[in-house]
Amino acid sequence: MAPFERDTFSAVDYVNRLFPTTDSLTGLDGTIAALRRRIGALDAEILAAVRSHPPGAQRTHEGVAAVEGAIRDMTEHIAGVRTRAEAAQKSVQSICSGIRRLDLAKRHLTSSITVLRRLGMLVGAVDRLEGVASTRQYGEAARLMSAATDLMAHFEPYVAVPRVAEVSARFERLRESMRQRATQEFHDLLPSGSAGAGAEGGVAPAAAGVLSEACQVINAIGGGARDDLVAQVCSRETTAFSAIFATTGPTGKLEKVEGRLSFVRKAVTGRPDVWEIFPREWRVQELLAMTLCKLVRAQLAEILDAAAPQGLDVTALLQGLQKTIEFEEGMQARFGSSEGGGGREAAGTDALGQVKAKWERVREERRRERASLEAGGAGDDEGEEREAGAGGVEFNFRGAISGVFEKHMGSYVELEERALREAVDKLLLEETWQMVGGASGPSVLQSSTQVFMHIKRSLKRGSSLSRGAALLLLYQAFQRGLVAYAGKLAARLPRTASGQPAAKAAAGDKSWHVPLSEHEELVVVLIVNTAGYCHDTCQGLAESVAKLLEDEDLRAGVDPSGEQDEFHALKSRALQALVLGVDTRLEQHLHAMSRVAWSSVDMVGDASAHVAGIQKELAAAAPRLGRLLDATHFGYFCDKLVASLVPRYQEYLYRCQRVSDAGAQQLLLDSQVVRATLLELPTLGGHAASPSFGRYVAREMGRVEAFIKVVLSPPEALVDTFAELLPGASATDFRRVLEVKSLSRQEQQQLVEAYEKQSGTAVPLAQQPQASAATGFAARMRLASGPATAPRTSESETTQPVGFMSKLVGHRRTGSTGAALASKDGTPQRGSKATENLRRFFANAGQLSFRAGQSEQGPGPAGGSGAGTCPAQL
């Protein structure tokens, strides 16, 4: 294929192939001429090809013309089809229009026939109803009334028609007449309320039949007829009740509650033959019971309000409330819903209104749904309709009467609170302050469990009397009692030497001392465990009360945080007392450190005597307290002990004066032993040590060790080492280093000038150490993130007048010597002046020997890993 025929032809590439170099351009003219000849030849070929195909073009034109003709024929055919379709559609529409007119005429005719038929049925029913109205045939009248009522519903759109209006007026007059006659029958034949409440008045069978049929008439009349009749029956009973019981006089006393309840009980349940007259779906007994309950509630409210200013008799109040609750439970079991409602407030006091609304709603639905009704069967379904109208109402008698006692329960709550406080005082007087069941684990005071048992019994009594505001008041009384209990336990905690309930341990000050015997320590531990138990149990108590309360707003008032805060504070104070007790025993050993003549120490030996004393005290206290406290409380104790011990250890370290290099080595060894002992505190107590506790101890003791390493540095490197190891320290801290390190006045002055020149800060004059100095220094000191191994140099480096071990004591195993040579991020600083000086210093520090007869390893912490050990000799 020629290059020009390819799809990928590139003119630039083609030209570059023809003329690859500058020298090849000499043939440019010849190439152009050849290309022009090639173009001419191609034009000739194209022209010849075009001239050779004229017959094909003619055939193409003929084919196109044939297609166009076919298209025209098809268009004409489609137009004809459309015309015929439109004609057919018009014909169908004409036929359908006639059918619609016929269908509409049929519907109108059917509707007219139905209306006329119903009108005839209505007129017949009204005529027959007029005939039986005066004969006391209430059963037949009820059937006709029901049928006529349903038929009248279909004529509501035609009330403007004279004939319909006439029949409607006749029917309404009959309804009113029948309602009055049926009501009068109840007035004449039903026994009076006084008879019903007293001597078991009954109804004759014949009268019962008449009244039962009269109820059917009332049902058929609908509207408010039934409500009026039920209200009349209830009014007869309430009138009889009011005639016997009043809010003043002999019956106007709280002691007469049982008499009122007895009247209601007899009125509602004492005449079964009377209540069988009424249809069950009317629920006359329930409505009467609720009406009488409302009346009793109103009278009791007036009696209680009148007696409240003079003070209510708590005994009579509780007896009346208990009787009322028992009565309500009986009514609820007999008449209430199966679900019970559970409320103490009268949720069913508006039951009459519920019945009426339900009845009217169902009656309207039935009227709309019924399309047609035959006169003969109209009354057969009426009972089902009426039953559906009244059966859906639920009655809740709980709280119908007893709710009135809620706002007067303050006296009862005060009585329960007084009983709780007396129980707390008595239980604390009888408290043995001993472990229950041996010392095998965390134990609480017996009084705490007894206090909550008392609260449980009181809550059971209170919840049986009220589930409303009074129960919330009772819970608040429990809260006050628990706070008082926490206060009495706090008063049992030991006080400091100055008589204060709490204090902060400080070096050289004895006012915070809390000397604890083993028994007193046990008492404090019991208080710690008891405070934790009470704190957790308060949450359960609050949840139980919240479940008992029935009002959501009242549940929101159940908050145990107040008493929980009290017990949490009590627990913190008790644990702090334990810490102060251990600190008090450690104080003598810390004070002994400042009395050692560190300037005369020329050899490094085992841990110092004061450190051994610290180890002994902690080794004795940790297992004892760890066995009695749980892991959380013991962990808190260890944290607080470290936070209290390390600053005082640091303060007593500042009081050491003119410490020799060997003395500084000994102090460093002692600090490492103390660190290891503190790290083992959780293990000694029988609990697992958390990583955070290990980091905390390492950080706190690391500050102490960093200070000692600065003291160990040679004078010419001291300023740089101070800046490297104590980046957050101040000029006052630099003065402390000078006071601890054994330096002449001239050396101190030179170092002060060097520090002031480097930092631009004046160094204060020497002063006596203060008890609180450790706190400020500890807050300012921030060490490097981790130790690094100190680089070693040859022994040909410059030596110091007084040497010491080539590696600091214990660093052979711990690898912490090089902290002095590490920057803030833990990387060695090899190029600084301080680093070079320290290299020479540590490389030639092997001229001291240990005391004769020293063992291969130092004692280290009890049971430890040997972090405080060192070789017997260099």
C-alpha positions in Angstrom: 0.0 0.0 0.0 1.3 3.4 -0.9 2.1 5.8 1.9 -0.7 8.2 0.8 -3.3 5.5 1.0 -2.8 4.8 4.7 -5.1 6.2 7.4 -2.1 7.0 9.6 -0.4 9.0 7.0 1.6 12.0 8.4 2.9 14.6 6.1 5.6 15.7 8.6 6.9 12.1 8.9 6.8 11.7 5.1 8.8 14.8 4.5 11.3 13.9 7.3 11.9 10.5 5.5 12.5 12.2 2.2 14.8 14.8 3.6 16.5 13.3 6.7 19.4 15.7 6.6 20.2 19.2 5.5 22.3 17.9 2.7 19.3 16.0 1.2 17.5 19.3 0.5 19.5 19.6 -2.7 17.0 17.2 -4.4 14.0 19.3 -3.3 13.0 20.6 -6.7 13.1 17.1 -8.3 11.0 15.7 -5.6 8.3 18.4 -6.0 8.2 17.8 -9.7 7.7 14.1 -9.2 4.9 14.7 -6.7 3.1 17.0 -9.2 3.4 14.4 -11.9 1.9 11.9 -9.4 -1.0 14.3 -8.7 -1.8 14.7 -12.4 -1.9 11.0 -12.9 -4.3 10.5 -10.0 -6.6 13.2 -11.4 -6.7 11.5 -14.7 -7.6 8.2 -13.1 -10.4 9.7 -11.1 -11.9 11.4 -14.2 -11.8 8.1 -16.1 -13.5 6.3 -13.3 -16.3 8.9 -13.1 -16.9 8.7 -16.8 -17.2 4.9 -16.8 -20.3 4.7 -14.5 -23.2 6.8 -16.0 -25.8 3.9 -16.3 -25.6 3.2 -12.6 -26.6 6.8 -11.7 -29.6 6.6 -13.9 -30.8 3.4 -12.2 -30.5 5.1 -8.8 -32.6 8.0 -9.9 -35.3 5.7 -11.1 -35.4 3.7 -7.9 -35.8 6.9 -5.8 -38.7 8.0 -8.0 -40.4 4.6 -7.5 -40.0 4.8 -3.7 -41.5 8.3 -3.7 -44.6 7.1 -5.6 -45.1 4.3 -3.2 -45.0 6.7 -0.3 -47.6 8.9 -1.9 -49.9 5.9 -2.3 -49.4 4.8 1.3 -50.3 8.3 2.5 -53.5 8.4 0.6 -54.5 5.0 2.0 -53.8 6.1 5.6 -56.0 9.2 5.1 -58.8 7.0 3.9 -58.6 4.8 7.0 -58.6 7.8 9.3 -61.7 9.1 7.6 -63.5 5.8 8.1 -62.4 5.6 11.8 -63.7 9.1 12.5 -67.1 8.1 11.0 -67.2 5.0 13.1 -66.4 6.9 16.3 -69.2 9.3 15.7 -71.6 6.4 15.2 -70.5 4.8 18.5 -70.9 8.1 20.4 -74.4 8.5 19.0 -75.3 4.9 20.2 -73.6 5.4 23.7 -75.4 8.7 24.1 -78.7 6.9 23.8 -77.6 4.2 26.2 -76.5 6.8 28.8 -79.9 8.5 28.6 -81.6 5.1 29.1 -79.3 4.2 32.0 -79.9 7.5 33.7 -83.6 7.2 33.3 -83.4 3.7 34.8 -81.5 4.9 37.8 -83.8 7.8 38.4 -86.8 5.5 38.1 -85.2 2.9 40.5 -84.4 5.7 42.9 -87.9 7.1 42.7 -89.4 3.6 43.3 -87.0 3.1 46.3 -87.9 6.4 47.8 -91.6 5.9 47.4 -91.3 2.5 48.9 -89.3 3.7 51.8 -91.7 6.6 52.3 -94.6 4.1 52.4 -92.6 2.0 54.9 -91.9 5.1 57.0 -95.5 6.2 57.0 -96.6 2.7 57.9 -94.1 2.5 60.8 -95.1 5.9 62.1 -98.8 5.0 62.0 -98.2 1.7 63.8 -96.0 3.5 66.3 -98.8 5.9 67.1 -101.0 2.9 67.7 -98.7 1.2 70.2 -97.5 4.3 71.9 -100.4 4.5 74.4 -100.6 0.8 75.2 -97.1 0.4 76.9 -96.1 -2.1 74.3 -92.5 -0.9 74.6 -91.0 -3.9 72.8 -93.0 -3.4 69.7 -92.5 0.3 70.0 -88.7 -0.1 70.2 -88.7 -2.2 67.0 -90.8 0.3 65.1 -88.8 3.3 66.5 -85.6 1.7 65.4 -86.9 1.0 61.9 -88.4 4.5 61.5 -85.2 6.0 62.7 -83.1 4.2 60.1 -85.7 5.1 57.4 -85.7 8.7 58.3 -82.0 8.8 57.7 -82.7 8.3 54.0 -85.1 11.3 53.8 -82.7 13.9 55.2 -82.0 15.2 51.6 -85.8 15.6 51.1 -86.9 17.4 54.2 -88.1 20.4 52.1 -90.8 18.1 50.5 -94.1 18.9 52.3 -95.1 15.2 52.7 -91.6 14.2 54.1 -91.6 17.3 56.4 -95.1 16.3 57.7 -94.0 12.7 58.5 -90.7 13.9 60.0 -92.6 16.2 62.4 -95.0 13.4 63.5 -92.0 11.1 64.1 -90.2 13.6 66.2 -93.3 14.2 68.4 -93.6 10.5 68.9 -89.9 10.2 69.8 -90.2 12.8 72.5 -93.5 11.3 73.8 -92.0 7.8 74.0 -88.8 9.2 75.7 -90.9 10.9 78.4 -93.1 7.8 79.0 -90.1 5.5 79.3 -88.4 7.8 81.7 -91.5 8.1 83.8 -91.7 4.3 83.9 -88.2 4.2 85.6 -89.3 7.0 88.0 -92.4 5.1 89.0 -91.2 1.5 89.0 -87.5 1.6 90.0 -86.8 1.5 93.7 -85.5 4.7 95.3 -81.8 5.1 96.1 -82.3 5.0 99.9 -84.0 1.6 99.6 -81.2 0.4 97.4 -78.5 1.5 99.7 -80.2 0.1 102.7 -82.6 -2.8 102.8 -81.9 -4.5 99.5 -84.9 -3.1 97.6 -85.9 -5.2 94.6 -88.1 -5.0 91.5 -91.2 -7.1 90.7 -90.8 -9.4 87.7 -93.6 -7.7 85.8 -92.1 -4.3 86.4 -88.7 -5.6 85.5 -90.0 -6.7 82.1 -91.6 -3.3 81.4 -88.4 -1.4 82.4 -86.3 -3.7 80.2 -88.5 -3.0 77.2 -88.4 0.7 78.1 -84.6 0.5 77.8 -85.0 -0.8 74.3 -87.2 2.2 73.5 -84.5 4.5 74.9 -81.9 2.7 72.9 -84.0 3.2 69.7 -84.6 6.9 70.4 -80.8 7.5 70.6 -79.4 10.9 70.9 -79.1 12.0 74.6 -82.0 9.9 75.8 -79.9 7.1 77.2 -77.5 9.6 78.9 -80.4 11.4 80.4 -81.9 8.2 81.8 -78.5 7.0 83.2 -78.0 10.5 84.7 -81.4 10.2 86.4 -80.6 6.8 87.9 -77.2 8.1 89.2 -78.8 11.2 90.5 -81.2 9.2 92.6 -78.3 7.4 94.2 -76.1 10.5 94.7 -79.1 12.2 96.4 -79.5 9.3 98.8 -75.7 9.4 99.5 -75.7 13.2 100.1 -78.6 12.8 102.5 -76.6 10.4 104.7 -73.0 11.8 104.4 -72.0 15.4 104.7 -68.6 17.2 105.0 -69.5 18.6 108.4 -71.0 17.1 111.5 -70.6 13.5 112.7 -70.2 12.1 109.2 -67.8 14.9 108.1 -64.7 13.1 109.6 -61.9 11.1 108.0 -62.8 8.1 110.1 -66.1 7.8 108.1 -64.4 6.9 104.9 -65.2 3.3 105.3 -68.9 4.1 105.7 -68.9 6.1 102.5 -67.2 3.2 100.7 -69.7 0.7 102.1 -72.6 2.8 100.8 -71.0 2.9 97.3 -70.3 -0.8 97.3 -73.9 -1.7 98.3 -75.4 0.8 95.9 -73.4 -0.6 93.0 -73.4 -4.4 93.7 -76.2 -4.9 96.2 -79.2 -5.1 93.8 -78.4 -7.4 90.9 -82.1 -7.6 89.8 -82.1 -3.9 89.3 -79.0 -3.7 87.2 -80.1 -6.7 85.1 -82.8 -4.4 83.7 -80.4 -2.3 81.9 -78.5 -3.5 78.8 -75.0 -4.7 79.7 -73.5 -2.4 77.1 -74.9 0.6 78.9 -72.6 -0.2 81.8 -74.8 1.6 84.3 -73.1 0.0 87.3 -69.7 1.3 86.2 -71.0 4.7 85.5 -72.9 4.8 88.8 -69.8 3.6 90.7 -67.6 6.3 89.0 -70.2 9.0 89.7 -70.3 8.0 93.4 -66.5 7.8 93.5 -66.4 11.4 92.2 -68.8 12.5 94.9 -66.8 10.7 97.7 -63.6 12.3 96.3 -65.1 15.7 96.4 -66.4 15.3 100.0 -63.0 13.9 101.2 -61.2 16.8 99.5 -63.3 19.2 101.4 -62.8 17.3 104.7 -59.0 17.1 104.2 -58.6 20.7 103.3 -60.6 21.8 106.4 -58.5 19.6 108.7 -55.1 20.4 107.2 -54.5 23.7 109.0 -54.9 21.9 112.4 -52.8 19.0 111.4 -54.1 15.7 110.1 -54.2 12.5 112.1 -51.6 10.4 110.3 -53.2 7.1 111.5 -56.6 8.0 110.3 -55.2 9.3 107.1 -53.3 6.1 106.3 -56.3 3.9 107.4 -58.6 5.9 105.2 -56.2 5.8 102.3 -55.7 2.0 102.7 -59.4 1.3 102.8 -59.9 3.5 99.7 -57.2 1.7 97.8 -58.7 -1.7 98.7 -62.1 -0.4 97.5 -60.7 0.8 94.3 -58.9 -2.5 93.6 -62.2 -4.3 94.2 -64.0 -2.0 91.8 -61.2 -2.3 89.2 -61.3 -6.1 89.5 -65.1 -6.1 89.0 -65.7 -3.4 86.5 -62.3 -2.2 85.2 -60.5 -3.1 82.0 -58.4 -6.3 82.0 -55.2 -4.2 81.4 -56.0 -2.4 84.6 -54.8 1.1 83.8 -52.6 1.0 86.9 -53.1 4.7 87.6 -53.7 6.2 91.0 -55.4 9.2 89.4 -59.0 8.9 88.2 -58.4 8.3 84.6 -62.0 7.1 84.2 -63.7 10.0 85.9 -64.9 11.2 82.5 -66.4 7.9 81.6 -69.9 9.3 81.0 -68.5 11.6 78.4 -66.6 8.8 76.7 -69.8 6.7 76.5 -71.7 9.5 75.0 -69.1 10.3 72.4 -68.6 6.7 71.4 -72.3 6.2 71.1 -72.9 9.2 68.9 -70.0 8.3 66.6 -71.1 4.7 66.0 -74.7 5.7 65.5 -73.7 8.2 62.8 -71.5 5.6 61.1 -74.3 3.0 61.1 -76.7 5.6 59.6 -74.3 6.3 56.8 -73.5 2.7 56.0 -77.0 1.3 55.9 -78.3 1.5 52.3 -81.7 0.1 52.8 -83.7 -1.6 55.5 -86.8 -3.6 55.5 -89.4 -2.8 58.2 -89.7 -6.4 59.4 -86.0 -6.8 60.2 -85.1 -3.3 61.2 -85.1 -4.0 64.9 -83.2 -7.3 64.9 -79.8 -5.7 64.5 -80.3 -2.8 66.8 -79.0 -4.6 69.9 -75.7 -5.2 68.1 -75.5 -1.6 67.1 -76.1 -0.3 70.6 -73.7 -2.8 72.1 -70.9 -1.7 69.7 -71.6 1.9 70.8 -71.0 1.4 74.5 -68.7 -1.6 74.8 -65.5 0.2 73.9 -65.2 2.4 77.0 -62.7 1.3 79.6 -63.0 2.3 83.3 -60.1 2.8 85.6 -61.1 3.1 89.3 -57.5 3.2 90.6 -57.0 6.7 92.0 -60.6 7.7 91.5 -60.8 8.5 95.2 -57.4 7.9 96.6 -55.9 10.5 94.4 -57.4 13.2 96.7 -54.9 12.1 99.4 -51.9 12.9 97.3 -51.4 16.5 98.4 -52.0 15.6 102.1 -49.4 12.9 102.3 -46.8 15.2 103.7 -47.4 14.0 107.3 -47.0 10.4 106.2 -43.7 11.2 104.4 -42.4 13.1 107.5 -43.3 10.0 109.6 -41.3 7.7 107.3 -38.4 10.1 107.1 -38.3 10.4 110.9 -38.4 6.6 111.2 -35.5 6.3 108.6 -33.3 8.8 110.5 -34.0 7.0 113.8 -33.1 3.7 112.1 -29.8 5.2 110.9 -28.9 6.4 114.3 -29.8 3.1 115.9 -27.9 1.0 113.3 -24.8 3.1 113.7 -24.9 2.8 117.5 -25.1 -1.0 117.1 -22.5 -1.1 114.3 -19.5 -3.4 115.2 -17.1 -1.8 112.7 -15.8 -5.2 111.9 -15.5 -7.3 108.8 -18.5 -9.5 108.0 -17.6 -13.1 107.3 -13.9 -12.7 107.7 -11.4 -10.6 105.8 -11.4 -12.6 102.6 -12.6 -9.7 100.3 -14.2 -6.3 100.2 -16.8 -6.0 102.9 -19.3 -3.3 103.8 -20.8 -2.1 107.1 -23.8 -4.1 108.3 -25.6 -0.8 108.9 -25.6 0.0 105.2 -27.4 -3.1 104.1 -29.9 -2.6 107.0 -30.5 1.0 105.9 -31.5 -0.1 102.4 -33.6 -2.9 103.8 -35.5 -0.3 105.8 -35.9 1.8 102.7 -37.1 -1.1 100.7 -39.8 -1.9 103.3 -40.8 1.8 103.4 -40.9 2.0 99.6 -43.2 -1.1 99.5 -45.6 0.6 102.0 -45.5 3.9 100.2 -46.0 2.4 96.7 -49.1 0.6 98.0 -50.5 3.9 99.1 -49.5 6.2 96.2 -47.9 6.0 92.8 -48.0 9.8 92.3 -46.5 12.9 93.9 -46.5 11.4 97.4 -44.2 8.6 96.3 -41.8 11.1 94.8 -41.8 13.0 98.1 -41.1 9.7 99.9 -38.2 9.1 97.6 -36.8 12.6 98.4 -37.1 11.7 102.1 -35.0 8.6 101.3 -32.4 10.8 99.7 -32.2 13.1 102.7 -31.8 10.1 105.0 -29.0 8.6 102.8 -27.2 12.0 102.8 -27.5 12.0 106.6 -26.1 8.5 106.7 -23.1 9.6 104.6 -22.5 12.5 106.9 -22.4 10.3 110.0 -20.0 7.9 108.3 -17.8 10.9 107.3 -17.8 12.0 111.0 -16.4 8.6 111.8 -13.3 9.1 109.7 -10.1 10.0 111.5 -9.0 13.6 111.6 -5.6 15.1 111.1 -3.3 16.1 114.0 -4.7 19.7 113.7 -8.3 18.4 114.0 -9.2 19.0 110.3 -11.2 16.5 108.4 -8.7 16.5 105.5 -5.3 18.0 104.6 -2.6 17.8 102.1 0.7 16.1 103.1 3.7 18.5 103.1 7.3 18.0 104.1 8.3 19.2 107.5 4.7 19.8 108.7 3.0 17.5 111.2 -0.4 19.1 111.2 -1.6 16.8 108.4 -0.5 13.6 110.2 -3.1 10.9 110.5 -1.7 8.0 112.7 -3.8 5.0 112.0 -3.9 1.8 114.0 -4.8 -1.5 112.2 -8.3 -1.3 113.6 -8.8 2.3 112.5 -7.4 1.5 109.1 -10.0 -1.3 108.9 -12.8 1.1 109.8 -11.7 3.5 107.0 -11.6 0.6 104.5 -15.1 -0.4 105.5 -16.3 3.1 105.0 -14.7 3.1 101.5 -16.4 -0.1 100.5 -19.7 1.0 102.1 -19.6 4.3 100.2 -19.1 2.5 97.0 -21.9 0.0 97.8 -24.3 2.9 98.7 -23.3 4.8 95.6 -24.2 1.9 93.3 -27.4 1.0 95.3 -28.7 4.5 95.0 -28.9 4.1 91.3 -31.0 0.9 91.6 -33.3 2.6 94.2 -33.9 5.5 91.7 -34.7 3.1 88.9 -37.1 1.2 91.1 -38.9 4.4 92.1 -39.1 5.6 88.5 -40.8 2.3 87.5 -43.4 2.7 90.2 -44.2 6.3 89.4 -47.0 6.5 86.8 -46.5 10.1 85.6 -43.8 10.8 83.1 -43.2 14.3 84.6 -42.8 12.8 88.1 -40.3 10.3 86.7 -38.2 13.2 85.5 -37.8 14.3 89.1 -36.1 11.1 90.2 -32.4 12.1 90.3 -30.0 10.1 92.5 -27.0 12.4 91.7 -27.2 14.3 95.0 -26.8 11.4 97.4 -24.4 9.7 94.9 -22.2 12.8 95.0 -22.2 12.6 98.8 -21.1 9.0 98.8 -18.5 9.6 96.2 -17.1 12.5 98.3 -17.2 10.2 101.3 -15.3 7.5 99.4 -12.7 10.0 98.2 -12.2 11.3 101.8 -11.8 7.8 103.2 -9.3 6.9 100.6 -7.4 10.1 101.2 -7.4 9.2 104.9 -5.8 5.9 104.1 -3.2 7.7 102.0 -2.4 10.1 104.8 -2.2 7.2 107.2 0.5 5.5 105.1 2.2 8.9 104.4 2.4 9.5 108.2 4.3 6.2 108.6 6.6 7.1 105.7 7.3 10.6 107.0 10.0 9.6 109.4 11.9 7.8 106.7 11.7 10.7 104.3 12.9 13.1 107.1 15.9 10.7 107.7 17.1 11.3 104.1 17.7 15.0 104.8 19.6 14.2 108.0 22.3 12.1 106.2 25.7 13.7 105.9 25.8 13.3 102.1 29.0 15.3 101.9 31.0 12.6 103.7 29.6 9.7 101.5 32.5 8.3 99.5 31.2 4.9 98.5 28.0 3.6 96.9 26.4 0.7 98.7 23.0 -0.9 99.0 19.8 1.1 99.3 20.0 3.6 102.2 18.3 2.8 105.5 15.5 5.3 105.0 14.7 3.7 101.6 14.7 0.3 103.2 12.2 1.7 105.7 10.0 3.0 102.9 10.1 -0.4 101.3 9.1 -2.1 104.5 6.2 0.2 105.2 4.8 -0.1 101.6 5.4 -3.9 101.5 3.3 -4.2 104.7 0.5 -1.7 103.7 -0.1 -2.8 100.1 -1.1 -6.5 100.7 -3.2 -5.5 103.7 -5.1 -2.8 101.9 -5.2 -4.7 98.6 -6.9 -7.6 100.2 -9.7 -5.4 101.7 -10.2 -3.0 98.7 -11.4 -3.9 95.2 -9.3 -3.2 92.2 -10.8 0.2 91.4 -10.4 1.6 95.0 -6.9 0.2 95.4 -5.9 1.6 92.1 -7.2 5.0 93.2 -5.3 4.6 96.5 -2.0 3.8 94.7 -2.4 6.9 92.4 -3.0 9.2 95.3 -0.1 7.7 97.3 2.3 8.3 94.5 1.0 11.8 94.0 1.5 12.5 97.7 4.8 10.7 98.2 6.9 11.8 95.2 6.7 15.6 95.8 7.6 15.2 99.4 10.5 12.9 98.5 11.6 15.6 96.1 11.3 18.3 98.7 13.4 16.3 101.2 15.9 15.8 98.4 16.2 19.6 98.1 17.1 19.7 101.7 20.2 17.6 101.2 23.2 20.0 101.3 26.6 19.7 99.6 26.1 16.2 98.3 29.3 14.5 97.1 29.4 12.7 93.8 29.3 9.4 95.6 26.4 10.7 97.6 24.6 11.7 94.4 25.1 8.2 93.1 23.6 6.8 96.2 20.6 9.2 95.9 20.1 8.0 92.4 20.2 4.4 93.5 17.8 5.1 96.2 15.4 6.9 93.8 15.5 3.9 91.5 14.7 1.6 94.4 11.7 3.8 95.4 10.5 3.9 91.7 10.6 0.0 91.6 8.8 -0.2 94.9 6.1 2.1 93.7 5.7 0.2 90.5 5.1 -3.0 92.4 2.4 -1.5 94.7 -0.6 -3.0 92.6 1.1 -6.4 92.5 1.8 -6.4 96.2 -1.8 -5.6 96.7 -2.9 -8.6 94.7 -4.1 -6.6 91.7 -2.9 -6.2 88.2 -0.9 -3.0 87.5 -2.4 -0.8 84.7 0.0 0.6 82.0 -1.1 4.1 82.9 0.0 3.6 86.5 3.4 2.5 85.3 3.7 5.5 83.1 2.6 7.8 85.9 5.2 6.5 88.3 7.9 6.6 85.7 7.1 10.3 84.8 7.0 11.4 88.5 10.1 9.6 89.6 11.8 10.5 86.3 11.8 14.1 87.4 13.5 13.2 90.6 16.2 11.2 88.8 16.7 13.9 86.3 17.4 16.4 89.1 20.0 14.0 90.6 21.6 13.5 87.2 22.0 17.2 86.9 23.7 17.2 90.3 26.0 14.4 89.1 27.2 16.4 86.1 30.6 18.1 86.3 30.7 21.8 86.9 31.8 22.7 83.4 28.8 20.8 82.0 26.2 21.7 84.7 24.6 24.6 83.0 24.1 22.8 79.7 23.0 19.6 81.4 20.5 21.6 83.4 19.0 23.0 80.2 19.0 19.6 78.6 17.4 17.5 81.4 15.2 20.2 83.0 13.9 22.3 80.1 11.0 23.6 82.1 12.9 24.5 85.3 13.5 28.1 86.5 16.4 30.0 88.0 15.2 29.1 91.4 15.5 25.4 90.5 19.1 26.1 89.3 19.8 27.6 92.7 18.5 24.4 94.3 20.9 22.3 92.2 23.8 24.5 93.3 22.8 24.1 97.0 22.5 20.3 96.7 25.8 19.8 94.8 29.0 20.0 96.6 30.6 23.2 95.2 32.8 25.9 96.5 31.5 29.5 96.6 33.7 30.4 93.7 32.4 27.5 91.6 28.8 28.4 92.5 29.4 32.1 91.5 30.9 31.0 88.2 28.0 28.7 87.4 25.5 31.4 88.4 27.2 33.8 86.0 27.2 31.2 83.2 23.5 30.4 83.7 22.5 34.1 83.7 24.5 34.7 80.6 23.0 31.7 78.8 19.4 32.1 79.9 19.2 35.9 80.5 17.5 35.2 83.9 18.9 36.3 87.3 19.5 33.5 89.8 18.0 34.3 93.2 20.0 34.3 96.4 20.3 31.2 98.4 17.4 30.6 100.8 16.1 28.1 103.3 14.0 25.4 101.6 10.2 25.8 102.1 7.7 23.0 102.6 5.9 23.9 99.4 8.9 24.3 97.2 8.5 20.8 95.6 5.2 21.6 94.2 6.3 24.6 92.1 9.3 22.7 90.8 7.4 19.6 90.0 4.9 21.6 88.1 7.6 23.2 86.0 9.8 20.1 85.3 9.0 18.3 82.1 11.4 15.4 81.1 12.3 13.9 77.8 9.9 11.3 76.5 12.2 8.4 77.2 15.8 7.4 78.3 18.5 6.7 75.8 21.7 4.7 76.3 24.7 6.8 77.2 27.5 6.6 74.6 30.8 5.3 75.9 34.2 6.8 75.2 37.8 5.6 75.6 39.5 5.7 78.9 42.1 8.1 77.5 39.6 11.0 77.9 40.1 13.6 80.6 39.5 12.2 84.1 37.8 13.9 87.1 39.4 14.3 90.5 36.7 12.1 92.1 35.4 9.3 89.8 32.5 7.0 90.1 31.1 3.9 88.3 31.4 3.8 84.6 27.7 3.3 84.5 25.3 4.7 87.1 24.1 2.2 89.7 21.4 0.0 88.3 21.6 1.3 84.8 23.4 -1.8 83.6 19.9 -3.5 83.5 17.5 -0.6 83.1 19.3 1.3 80.4 18.4 4.7 81.9 21.9 6.2 82.3 21.8 8.1 79.0 18.8 10.2 79.9 21.3 13.0 80.5 22.5 12.7 76.9 19.0 12.7 75.3 17.1 15.6 73.8 13.4 16.2 74.4 12.5 13.7 71.7 14.9 11.0 73.0 17.6 11.3 70.3 21.3 11.7 71.5 22.7 15.1 71.1 26.3 14.3 70.1 27.4 17.7 68.8 26.7 19.8 71.9 29.3 20.9 74.5 27.2 19.3 77.2 27.4 15.9 75.5 31.1 16.0 75.1 31.6 17.0 78.7 29.3 14.2 79.9 31.1 11.7 77.7 34.3 12.4 79.4 32.6 12.5 82.8 30.9 9.1 82.5 33.8 7.4 80.8 36.3 8.1 83.7 33.9 7.6 86.6 35.3 4.2 87.6 37.6 5.0 90.4 35.4 4.4 93.4 35.1 1.0 95.0 32.3 -0.4 97.1 32.4 -1.2 100.7 34.2 -4.4 101.6 32.1 -7.5 101.9 29.3 -6.2 99.8 27.2 -8.8 98.0 27.2 -9.2 94.2 23.8 -7.5 93.9 22.2 -4.8 96.0 18.9 -5.6 97.8 16.6 -3.8 95.4 13.0 -3.7 96.1 11.3 -6.6 97.7 10.5 -9.2 95.2 11.6 -6.8 92.4 13.4 -7.3 89.2 16.7 -5.9 90.4 16.3 -2.4 89.1 18.3 -1.1 92.0 21.3 -3.5 91.8 24.8 -2.8 90.9 28.1 -4.8 90.5 30.2 -5.4 93.5 33.2 -3.6 92.1 34.1 -1.9 88.9 
